Amino acid sequence: MKAKNYLFQALDRSILETILNKDTKKNIWDSMKQKFKGMTRVKRALLQALRKDFEILHMKAGESVNEYFARTLTITNKMKANGENKGDTAIVEKILRSLT
């Protein structure tokens, strides 16, 4: 009962509603593994798209350095939020290579 209680407390309400009918903690855990396995694939696909965006990133005509820098950091922050950290050196190198 304690394990089920901890799982229920840790989950978001939208997820909790999908597992309320599970009777054992193993069923709850298996259901959660299945649900988040798909999320892993989605995250991997999103990271692929973000990597592509980072690689083809160039400063646009008429764009200020601050705008370009902000756009670059937005992409790298999204990558970091999804589990991939480019590192400051790689980001600075990319910015310096792609400035007009």
Secondary structure, DSSP 8 states (H G I E B T S, - for coil): -HHHHHHHHHS-HHHHHHHTT--SHHHHHHHHHHHHHHHHHHHHHHHHHHHHHHHT----TT--HHHHHHHHHHHHHHHHHTT----HHHHHHHHHHH--
